[in-house]
C-alpha cells in the first residue's frame, strides 16, 4: 500500500494505491456434471432436498473444481438448477460446510430460488442441528448472540466481533451429556440441539467456541482442554481423534415456494457421530 508491505488487517483510507503480487483465481466457468450417488429426500419440479454426507463440498471453489454436490445435481435427471447467483453456484440457496453432514435445499427454478431466499432472509425457515461439544454449558436452554465477522488476524476464520460483522443468534438446549471423568465426575461432552435464528458463515461453530464449548473434532475453532489431553481415558482419545466437526443438520422446515404447503424433513444422526457417542457411553 503506497509502496510498502502491510499486514492483512491493515485498514485502507481513500486515495491509497495498492499493488498486488497475486490475485485469487476466479472460478466463473460453469461446473461440469459428474455422476454420483445422491441421497435425495424430496424432489419435484421446483426444488430438491439432499441429505449431504460429511466430506462433500457443496459447490466449486478454490481447490474444489470437481466432485462437488452441484456437479452431482447437474448430472441428475435433466440437470436443471436455478441460474440465480454465481455461475459456480446454480441452485444454491444456502450452504453447509464440507465436513458438516445433513440437510440442504436446492432450487430448480429461478422463481423457487427467489422465494426460498426470501424465507431465509425473513428467518422463517426452520433449521435444527445436532452438535457434540466439549463440556456442559452452564445455562440450559441458552441463547448465544454476537456479531460474526472475519477474524482480525486470520482472514480464513470467522469470529465474534465487537465492531462490524453481521448480527447472529444461536439457540441451544442440552439433549444429553456423555462421558463422566472419574476424577471430577463431570461429563466430558454434551449433545446439543441447536437452532439458527440467523445464518452466518460457521455460525454454530463460532458461537459455541466463543462461549467455551467448541465442537468436538473442529479443526478451526475447536480446542480440547489441555488437562484432558494428558489423560489416558480412551473416551478422551476418541474425542481428540474425531476427524471432523461433530455437527449434523438434522431438520429443515419451510413453506414450499410454489404450492404453499409446509414441508418438514429430518435426517438421522450419521454413523460416525453415533459411534462417537457410543464410545463415550451415554448416561
N, C-alpha and C positions, 0 to 999 in steps of 0.2 A: 504494500500500500504506500503510494507516494515514494517508491524506490526502496522501501525497506521491508524485511520479512516480519510478519506479525503472527500472533497465535490465533487459533481457530475462534476464540471468544472475543477477538478484537471488535470493537464497535465502530462502524463506519459513520462518517458525517458527510453531508452534502459537499460535493466538489472534489472529493478524493478520487484518485485513479488507482485501479487495481490491475496488476499484471499477473496472469495465471500461467503457471508452467504446464498444467494439465487440466483437462476437464473430464467429468464423468461421461462415459459413453452413453449416448442416447439409445433408447430402445423403442423406436417408433414404428418398427415394422410389425405387421400383423403376425401373431403367433401361429405356428403350424399345427394342424390337427394331429393328434397322436393317440392311437387306440390304447385304452387302459380300462381296467375293471373299476367300475364306479358303484358306490353304494347309494343308489337313488331311492329316497324315501317317498318322493312325490314328484309327479311331472304332469303338466298339462300344456296348453298352447301358450301360456304366459310366463310360467316360471318352473324352476327345478329346486328341490330340496336335496342337498347332498350331505351324507354323513362322512366327513373327511377324516382319514386316518392321520395320526401324527407322522411327521416327516414329509408330508406332501405340501409343496408351495402352491399358493392359490393362483398366482398369475406371474408371467415372466417379469424379470427384473435383472438387476446387475448380478451376474453369476448364475442366473437361473433362466436360461433361454428355452430349455426344453423340459419335458416331463412334469409340467405344471397341471393343476386341476383344470385350468382354462383350456389347455391343449387337449385334455381328455374329453371335455364337453364339446369342443368343436368337432371331434371325431364321432360323437354320439348322435344318433338319429340324423336329422337334417342339418345338424351343426349350427342351428340358428340361435344367436345370442344378441342382446341389445347392443346398439352401436354407440351408446352414450358413454362419454369418458375417453380416456386414452386408448389408442389402438391396441395396446397390450392387455387391456382390461375389459374385453367385451363381456357384458352381462354381470360384471362385478358390482354389486350394490354395497356390500360390506366385506370385511376380511377377518380371518382369524390367523394367528401366527402359524408358521410352518410346523412347529412342534407342539401346537395345541390341537387336540382332536375335537371332533364334534360337528355340529350342525351349521350349515351355511346355505343361504338362499341366492340363486342366480336368476336374473331376469332374461326372458327370451325375446321380449319386445320392448321398444322404447317407452311405450305408454306404461307398461308394468314397472319398468325401471324407475320412471319419474314418480309414480305413485308410491312405490316402496321407499324411495329416497325421502319422500315427504314424511312417511311414517317414522323413519329413523330420525329425521330432523325434529319431529314433534315428540320424540321419545315415547311413542305409543307401541312400539314393537317390544314384546316381552322376551328377554333373554336371560337364561339362568345357566350358571356354570358350577361345576364341582371342582373344588381345589383342595389339594393336600398341602398343608403348610407346616412349618416348624413351630412348635409350641402351641399354646392355647390362648386366644385373645381374652383379655380381662373383661371385656364388655360383650354381652350376647343378648339379643341381636345387636349389631353395630352398624354404624354409618361412617364411611370414610369420605371426607370432602377435601379436595385440594386441587388447585390448577395444575395441569400437566403440560410441560413444555420440554424442549431439548435441554439435556444436561449441560451445565455451564462449561465444563471442560472436555467431556466426552460426547461428541455430537452424534454418535451412533446410539446413544441411550436416551431414554426419556427420564424425567424426574418430576417430583412435586416442587413447584417453583413459587416463590413469593411475589415475583413480578412477571407479568405477561402470562403466557401459556393459555390454555383453554379450560374452562370450568369442567370439573369431573366429580361425579358422585358414584360411589360403590356401596351397596348394601350387602350385608352378610349375616348369616346365622350359623352357629355351630351345629353340625349334623351328628358328629361323633368325635370321640377322642381315642387315640391309639397309642400303644407302646408305653407302658409305665416303666420309668427308670427306677431300679430298686433303691438307688442312693437317695433320691429325692421324692420318690413316689409321685412324681409329676409326669403327665403324659408327654411323650416325645412330640406328637403331632396332632393336628386337628383336621377333620374333614369339614370343609365349609361349603355351604350353599351360598353362592354369590349372585347378586342381581345387579345388572348395569342400569343406572339411570341415564348415563351418558355413554358414549362410545369413543373413547380416545385411544390412541396407539398405546398398546401394552398396559391399558388402564389397570386391570386387576393385578398384574404383576408389580406395577409401580406402587399402587396404593398399599397392597399388603406388605411389601418390603418396607415402605415408609413407616408403617405402624409396628415394625419389628417382627412380622410373621411372614417371611418370604416363602414363595412356593418351593416345595421340595424339588430338586433337580434343575432349578432355573439357573442357567449358566451366566446370565447377565445381571439379574437382580437378586439372586439367591445367595445366601451365605449360611452355612451350617455353623452353629455355635462352636467356638474353638474348644471349649471344655468337653463337648460331646465327641468331637473328632478324635480326641485322645483315648476314648473309651473303646473297649473291645466288644461291646454289645453288637451282635450280628444285625440287630434291627437298625442300629445307627449306621452300620456299614451299608445296609440295603438302601437307606435314605440318601446317604452321601454318594452312592454309585448309580442312583436312578438317572437314566440317560436323557431325560427331557424335563421341561417344566410340567409338573403334575397338575394339568389343567384341562378340563373337558367341557366343551359347550354342549350341555345336555338337553336344553329346552329352547324352543324357538316358537313364538306365537305372534300372529299378525292377522290383519284383515286382507283377504285376497284382493289384489288391486283391481280386478275386473268384476268378479261375481259378488264381492262384498261379504263373502262367507268368512267367519272366524276360523282360522286354521291354527292347530297346535301340534307340535312334533316333539318327540322325546327320543333321546339316544342313550342306550345303556352304557355304563362305565366300561371303557376298553380293558382288554385283558391285562395290559401291563400295569395299569393302576389298580385293578382288582388283585393282582399278585402282590403288589407292594403292600396293600392294606392287609392281605392275608399274612404276610411276613411280619407285620407289625402287631398282629394279634389284637383284634377288636376286644373291647371290654364294655 
